[in-house]
């Protein structure tokens, strides 16, 4: 599942860092904490490895 925005990609990167043990889980907030708890390392890696070119800073809200 590719990231839909730069912000989502940054949150996934923070969650992946915590999964790897580079940062503490207690330092995560908001979306990155939810991603840490609900996604696997592979899912997070797939989300962070997408290209940032052409992505909006924040994803549009869907109804």
N, C-alpha and C positions, 0 to 999 in steps of 0.2 A: 504494500500500500504506500504509494508515494505521498510525500508531504504536499499539502495544498497551499501553504504559505511559508514565508521565511520564519515567522514566529513559531509555527508548528514544528519546523525543522530544528530550530534552536532548542525548543523544549524537549524534543526527542533526543537531541545530542546530550543534553544535561542528564536525561534519564539513562541513556546508554552509558555515560561516564560513571554513574552510580552503580549500574549493573556490573560493570567491569571492576568496580572497587576503587576507582580513581578518586571519587568524591563520596562523601557520606550521604546516606539517604535523608538524614535530618536537614541537610542543606537544600533539599528540593522543595519547591512550592508550586501550588496550582496544578497546571496541566502536566508539568514534568513529573510531579509526584504521582498523578493518576496514571500516566504512561508507564512509569516505573513499576507500579503495582499490577497493571493489567496486560502488559505486552512482554513478549520474549525478546532476548537479545537480537535474534534474527530479524524480527519485525522492526525493532528500533533501528537496526543497522540499515535495513531497506529504506526506512523513512529518511534517515539522515544522508544517505548516499545519493539522493535525487539532486538534479541540477537546480541551482538557485536562480538561474537566468529566467527572467520573465515571470517570476512568482511575485504576487503582491506581498506587502509587509504583513498584512493580516488577512485572513480568509473572510470572504463575505458570509454573513449570517444567512443560513437557510431557514425557511419557515417550517 
